[in-house]
Amino acid sequence: MGAEPQLKFYNTLTREKVDFQPIDRDNVRMYVCGPTVYDFAHIGNARPAIVFDVLFRLLRKTYGESHVTYVRNITDVDDKINARALRDHPGLPLNEAIRLVTEKTEKQYREDTTALGCLEPTVQPRATDNIAQMIAIIETLIAKGHAYRAAGEVLFDTRSMADYGQLSKRNLDEQQAGARVAVDEHKKSPGDFVLWKLSDENEPGWESPWGRGRPGWHIECSAMSGRYLGDVFDIHGGGLDLIFPHHENEIAQSRCAHGTHAMANVWMHNGFVQVEGRKMSKSEGNFVTIHELLQTDKLGGRTWPGDVLRLAMLMTHYREPIDFSVKRLEEAERLIAKWPAVEADGSEPDQTVLAALADDLNTVAAIQALHALAQAANADPSLLPAFAASADLLGLLPKKTEVDEAVVAEIDAKVRQRLELLKAKNFAEADKLRDELTARGVQLKDGKDAATGERITTWEIKR
């Protein structure tokens, strides 16, 4: 096999595709903003989980599995969590209610992302386990003149940072108070944001130099990334909606506290998710969770396998908006049904697949190359190891499915029904049944009984 290709990623900070040069090839470090665990993750949350899992796999392939550190946090202190705890467990003490909400939601998130084929990150820190680190950063920011106390809060002074706004390309003087910028008289500037706020007796809180309180949203990620990856690390990822204010404010806090030129050298952001051509939102009524797609008939009147959901996400370049539709899911399912079911054996992936991923995670080109390889491998078994390694690199390695007795009986019945339709020369309906089974990953093989000469059909599940 040839040498590993040079990785190139689009850097939101510079608005250009750049050659990736890790700070330390023996410890490539990546941080991705994880879920706020007050509700089950929706398909918009699934996209960064899948996208940055592919990046994690690519970095591990390039630099070695033991040389990549991937941190994805769990936000378990937030006003939305407080509200959900009060709603769902009104009779319990708030701290106990919060624990029930966050533990249940975090467990479901991990199960859902595993079902989507995602590897476990190296570290998954919880915000509440890093309060001391947050307090230490805030103390440093105050000491350096980048933060101030006002009306029971500690706020970051955005005008104390000369180049604030580089990531989002927002100029402070051009900002208008309003959307996503809170308007408060006690702020020196409208763009100043909360680092610490006081808690009343009905809210979770921790003792601090400024009284019993809780952290602002942005300081949490600065503390956790700094603790596990250092003052400056290689890649910071997340959804496009996090560029401002969350990631912009992370940069401000971290750089001003540590006195560094950067927080992360490369910033990568995935695009938005729409459902059936409409922006996903609760008000639109098209808010679909990963759990619902895996376990219920909310979209398309049926459940969807995790590998189908994953492929449907990767069929669009990560920086582009995606229309998550039943048609797209059906297309992904038909594609996977044509792939051989194999086990990875440590072979090298196909260089065309690898080169596509090295070019700013071009999963569209990678999947095209993978499908061509699958077709070739179906005819030439010697290509199966390369296909398996390539599919595994994308987290799409088809696996032989253990089928329970009820499913076997159902498929047998449909196969017999199709044979009866063929005998009756009702080819149109017979073809519909074949298509239905193929979409479920069932491969049919028609033949004749050697003894009787009658038509017979055998079947197997290819994934």
C-alpha positions in Angstrom: 0.0 0.0 0.0 1.1 3.6 -0.6 1.9 6.2 2.0 -0.9 7.7 4.0 -2.4 10.8 2.3 -2.0 14.3 3.7 -5.1 15.1 5.7 -6.8 18.4 4.7 -9.6 20.0 6.7 -11.7 23.1 6.2 -10.9 25.4 9.1 -13.8 27.6 10.1 -11.4 30.0 11.8 -9.5 30.8 8.6 -12.3 30.0 6.1 -10.0 27.8 4.1 -9.0 24.2 3.6 -5.6 23.6 5.3 -3.1 20.8 5.6 -3.5 19.2 9.0 -0.3 19.3 11.1 -0.9 18.0 14.6 0.9 19.7 17.5 2.2 16.2 18.6 1.8 13.2 16.3 2.0 11.0 19.3 -1.0 12.6 20.9 -3.5 14.1 18.4 -6.2 15.9 20.4 -9.8 16.6 19.5 -12.7 18.1 21.5 -16.3 18.0 20.4 -19.3 19.5 22.2 -21.6 16.8 23.4 -25.2 16.7 24.5 -27.0 18.7 27.2 -28.7 15.8 28.9 -32.2 17.0 29.6 -34.0 15.2 26.7 -33.3 12.3 24.3 -30.9 13.3 21.4 -32.6 14.2 18.1 -31.3 13.5 14.7 -29.7 16.9 14.6 -27.5 15.8 17.5 -26.8 12.5 15.7 -25.0 14.3 12.9 -22.0 15.6 14.8 -21.8 12.3 16.7 -21.4 10.5 13.4 -19.3 13.0 11.6 -16.7 13.3 14.3 -16.7 9.6 14.8 -15.6 9.2 11.2 -12.9 11.9 11.9 -11.9 10.0 15.0 -11.5 6.8 13.0 -9.5 8.5 10.3 -7.1 10.1 12.8 -6.7 6.7 14.5 -5.9 5.1 11.1 -3.4 7.8 10.3 -1.6 8.3 13.6 -2.3 5.0 15.4 -5.2 4.1 17.8 -3.2 4.9 20.9 -2.1 8.3 19.6 -5.5 10.0 19.4 -7.4 11.5 22.3 -11.0 12.3 21.6 -13.0 14.2 24.3 -16.8 14.7 24.0 -18.4 16.3 27.1 -21.6 15.8 28.8 -23.4 19.0 29.9 -25.3 18.0 33.1 -25.8 21.4 34.7 -28.1 23.7 32.7 -31.3 25.7 33.3 -33.1 23.4 30.8 -32.1 20.4 33.0 -33.5 22.1 36.0 -36.8 22.8 34.3 -37.1 19.2 33.1 -36.3 17.8 36.5 -39.1 20.0 38.1 -41.5 18.9 35.4 -40.8 15.2 35.5 -40.2 14.7 39.2 -42.1 17.5 41.0 -42.2 15.6 44.4 -38.5 15.0 44.7 -35.7 17.3 46.0 -34.2 19.1 43.0 -30.7 17.6 43.2 -32.2 14.1 43.2 -34.6 14.9 40.3 -31.8 16.4 38.3 -29.7 13.2 38.8 -32.6 11.0 37.6 -33.0 13.2 34.4 -29.3 13.4 33.6 -28.4 9.8 34.2 -31.4 8.5 32.2 -30.7 10.8 29.3 -26.9 10.2 29.3 -27.5 6.5 29.3 -29.9 6.7 26.3 -27.5 9.0 24.4 -24.7 6.5 24.8 -26.9 3.6 23.7 -28.2 5.6 20.7 -24.7 6.6 19.5 -23.5 3.1 19.9 -26.4 1.9 17.7 -25.3 4.5 15.1 -21.9 2.7 14.9 -20.0 5.4 16.9 -16.9 4.4 18.9 -16.7 5.5 22.5 -14.7 8.8 22.8 -11.5 8.5 24.8 -12.9 10.7 27.6 -16.6 11.7 28.3 -16.3 14.2 31.1 -19.4 15.5 32.9 -19.5 19.2 33.6 -20.4 18.7 37.3 -17.1 16.8 37.8 -15.2 19.9 36.6 -16.6 22.8 38.7 -13.2 23.4 40.4 -11.5 23.8 37.0 -14.2 26.3 36.0 -13.8 28.3 39.2 -10.0 28.4 38.7 -10.3 29.8 35.1 -12.8 32.4 36.2 -10.5 33.5 39.0 -7.7 33.9 36.5 -9.9 35.9 34.1 -10.8 38.3 36.9 -7.2 38.7 37.9 -6.1 39.5 34.4 -8.9 42.1 33.9 -11.0 40.0 31.5 -14.0 39.5 33.8 -16.0 41.4 36.3 -18.7 41.0 39.0 -22.1 42.7 38.5 -25.6 42.0 39.9 -24.6 38.7 41.4 -22.9 37.4 38.3 -19.4 37.1 37.0 -19.2 38.2 33.3 -16.6 38.1 30.6 -15.7 41.5 29.3 -15.6 41.1 25.6 -14.1 44.5 25.0 -11.0 43.4 27.0 -10.1 41.1 24.1 -8.8 43.0 21.1 -9.6 40.4 18.5 -12.8 39.0 19.9 -15.0 37.6 17.1 -12.5 36.0 14.9 -14.3 32.7 14.6 -17.7 34.1 13.7 -16.3 37.2 12.0 -18.5 39.4 14.1 -17.4 42.9 15.0 -18.4 44.0 18.5 -19.4 47.5 17.3 -21.7 45.9 14.7 -23.4 43.5 17.1 -26.9 44.3 18.0 -28.3 43.2 21.3 -31.1 40.7 20.7 -31.0 37.2 19.2 -28.6 35.0 21.3 -27.2 38.1 23.0 -28.9 38.8 26.3 -29.8 42.4 27.0 -29.0 43.4 30.6 -28.3 46.8 32.1 -25.6 45.5 34.4 -23.4 44.4 31.5 -20.6 46.7 30.4 -21.4 45.7 26.8 -24.3 43.7 25.3 -22.0 40.9 24.1 -20.6 40.2 27.6 -21.5 36.8 28.8 -22.0 34.9 32.1 -19.2 32.9 33.6 -20.9 32.3 37.0 -24.3 33.1 38.3 -25.8 32.8 41.8 -28.2 30.0 42.6 -31.2 30.3 44.9 -32.2 27.5 47.3 -34.2 25.8 44.6 -31.4 25.6 42.1 -28.3 23.4 42.1 -25.2 25.3 43.2 -21.6 25.0 44.3 -19.6 27.2 46.7 -17.3 29.7 45.0 -15.5 33.0 45.9 -18.6 34.8 44.5 -21.1 32.8 46.5 -23.1 29.7 46.0 -23.8 29.4 42.3 -23.4 27.6 39.0 -21.4 28.0 35.9 -22.4 29.6 32.6 -22.6 27.3 29.5 -19.4 28.4 27.8 -17.0 28.1 30.7 -17.8 24.4 31.0 -16.2 23.4 27.7 -13.2 25.7 28.3 -12.6 23.9 31.6 -13.1 20.3 30.3 -11.1 20.8 27.1 -8.2 22.4 29.0 -8.2 19.7 31.7 -8.0 16.8 29.3 -6.3 18.3 26.2 -4.2 21.2 27.3 -4.3 24.9 26.7 -4.0 24.5 22.9 -5.1 21.4 21.1 -5.5 20.3 17.5 -9.2 20.1 16.5 -12.4 21.5 18.0 -15.7 20.3 16.5 -19.4 20.8 16.7 -22.5 21.9 14.9 -22.7 25.1 12.8 -25.1 26.6 15.3 -22.4 26.6 18.0 -20.0 29.0 16.2 -21.7 31.9 17.9 -21.9 32.4 20.7 -20.7 29.2 22.2 -17.4 28.5 20.4 -16.6 32.2 20.0 -16.9 32.6 23.8 -14.9 29.4 24.5 -12.0 30.9 22.5 -12.2 34.2 24.4 -12.2 32.5 27.8 -9.5 30.0 27.1 -7.1 32.3 25.2 -7.4 35.1 27.8 -7.0 32.8 30.7 -4.0 30.9 29.3 -2.4 33.7 27.4 -2.3 31.7 24.2 -2.6 32.6 20.5 -5.3 29.9 20.0 -7.6 27.5 21.8 -7.6 24.9 19.0 -5.7 25.2 15.7 -8.5 23.8 13.5 -12.3 24.4 14.0 -14.7 22.1 12.2 -18.5 22.5 12.0 -21.2 20.3 10.5 -24.2 21.7 8.7 -27.8 21.8 9.8 -30.4 18.9 9.5 -33.8 19.4 7.9 -36.6 16.8 7.9 -38.5 16.3 4.7 -37.4 19.7 3.4 -38.3 21.7 6.6 -36.0 22.9 9.4 -36.3 20.5 12.3 -38.0 22.0 15.3 -40.5 21.2 18.0 -42.9 23.9 16.8 -42.9 22.4 13.3 -43.9 19.0 14.8 -41.0 17.3 13.0 -38.7 16.8 15.9 -37.5 13.2 15.8 -35.1 11.6 18.3 -32.6 8.9 17.5 -34.4 6.6 19.8 -37.7 7.1 18.0 -36.0 6.3 14.7 -34.4 3.2 16.1 -37.4 1.9 18.1 -40.7 3.4 16.7 -42.6 4.1 13.5 -42.5 7.9 13.8 -40.7 8.4 10.5 -41.9 6.5 7.5 -44.2 4.2 9.5 -41.3 1.8 10.5 -38.1 1.5 12.5 -34.7 2.1 10.9 -31.5 0.2 11.6 -28.6 2.2 13.0 -26.3 1.5 10.0 -29.0 2.9 7.6 -29.3 6.1 9.7 -25.5 6.5 9.7 -25.2 6.0 6.0 -28.0 8.4 5.3 -26.1 11.1 7.3 -22.8 10.4 5.5 -24.4 10.6 2.0 -24.1 14.4 2.3 -20.8 16.2 2.9 -20.6 17.2 6.5 -20.4 20.9 5.9 -23.5 20.9 3.7 -27.2 21.1 5.0 -28.9 17.7 4.9 -32.5 16.8 4.2 -33.2 13.8 6.3 -36.1 12.1 4.5 -37.7 8.7 4.2 -36.5 8.6 0.6 -33.0 9.2 1.8 -33.3 6.4 4.3 -34.7 4.0 1.8 -31.8 4.8 -0.6 -29.3 4.1 2.1 -31.0 0.8 3.0 -31.0 -0.3 -0.7 -27.3 0.5 -0.9 -26.3 -1.4 2.2 -28.4 -4.4 1.1 -26.0 -4.8 -1.9 -22.9 -4.9 0.3 -21.2 -8.2 1.3 -21.3 -9.2 5.0 -17.7 -9.6 6.2 -15.5 -9.2 9.2 -12.5 -6.9 9.3 -9.2 -8.8 9.5 -6.7 -5.9 9.9 -6.2 -5.4 6.2 -5.6 -2.0 4.7 -8.5 0.1 3.4 -8.9 0.9 -0.2 -6.7 3.9 -1.1 -9.5 5.7 -3.0 -11.7 5.6 0.1 -8.9 6.7 2.3 -8.0 9.6 0.0 -11.6 10.8 -0.1 -11.8 10.9 3.7 -8.4 12.7 3.9 -9.8 15.4 1.7 -11.9 17.2 4.3 -13.9 14.1 5.2 -15.5 13.7 1.8 -17.8 10.9 2.8 -19.8 11.3 -0.4 -16.8 10.3 -2.6 -15.7 7.7 0.0 -19.1 6.0 -0.1 -19.1 6.0 -3.9 -15.7 4.3 -3.9 -16.9 1.9 -1.2 -19.9 0.9 -3.2 -17.9 0.3 -6.3 -15.5 -1.8 -4.2 -18.5 -3.8 -2.8 -19.7 -4.6 -6.3 -16.2 -5.7 -7.3 -15.9 -7.8 -4.1 -19.1 -9.6 -4.8 -17.6 -10.9 -8.0 -14.0 -11.2 -6.7 -13.7 -12.5 -3.1 -10.0 -11.5 -3.0 -11.2 -7.9 -2.6 -13.3 -8.6 0.5 -10.6 -7.7 3.0 -10.1 -4.3 1.5 -13.8 -3.7 1.4 -14.2 -4.7 5.0 -11.3 -2.4 6.1 -12.8 0.5 4.1 -16.3 0.0 5.4 -14.9 -0.2 9.0 -13.1 3.1 8.5 -16.5 4.7 7.8 -18.1 2.8 10.7 -20.3 1.0 8.1 -19.0 -2.6 8.3 -22.0 -4.8 7.5 -22.4 -7.6 10.0 -24.3 -10.8 9.7 -27.5 -10.4 11.7 -28.7 -12.7 14.3 -32.4 -13.2 13.5 -35.0 -14.3 16.0 -37.4 -17.1 15.2 -40.4 -14.8 14.7 -38.5 -12.8 12.0 -37.4 -16.1 10.3 -41.0 -17.3 10.2 -42.1 -14.0 8.7 -39.5 -14.0 6.0 -40.2 -17.7 5.2 -43.9 -16.8 4.8 -43.1 -14.0 2.4 -40.7 -16.2 0.4 -43.4 -18.9 0.1 -45.9 -16.2 -0.9 -43.6 -15.0 -3.6 -43.2 -18.5 -5.0 -47.0 -18.9 -5.2 -47.2 -15.6 -7.0 -44.6 -16.8 -9.5 -46.5 -20.0 -10.1 -49.6 -17.9 -10.8 -47.5 -15.8 -13.2 -48.2 -12.7 -11.1 -44.8 -11.3 -11.7 -45.5 -7.7 -10.7 -46.6 -8.7 -7.2 -43.8 -11.2 -6.9 -41.3 -8.5 -7.8 -42.7 -6.2 -5.1 -42.2 -8.9 -2.5 -38.6 -9.4 -3.7 -37.9 -5.6 -3.5 -39.4 -5.4 0.0 -37.2 -8.2 1.2 -34.1 -6.8 -0.5 -34.7 -3.5 1.2 -34.5 -5.4 4.5 -31.2 -6.9 3.6 -32.6 -10.3 2.6 -30.9 -11.8 -0.4 -33.0 -14.3 -2.4 -31.5 -17.1 -4.5 -33.8 -18.9 -7.0 -33.1 -22.4 -8.2 -34.7 -25.8 -8.8 -35.0 -28.8 -6.6 -32.7 -31.5 -8.0 -35.1 -34.3 -7.2 -38.5 -32.8 -8.3 -37.4 -30.0 -10.6 -39.7 -27.6 -8.8 -38.7 -23.9 -8.3 -37.2 -23.3 -4.9 -35.9 -20.1 -3.2 -33.3 -19.9 -0.4 -32.5 -16.7 1.4 -30.0 -15.1 3.8 -29.7 -11.8 5.5 -26.6 -9.9 4.2 -26.4 -7.4 7.1 
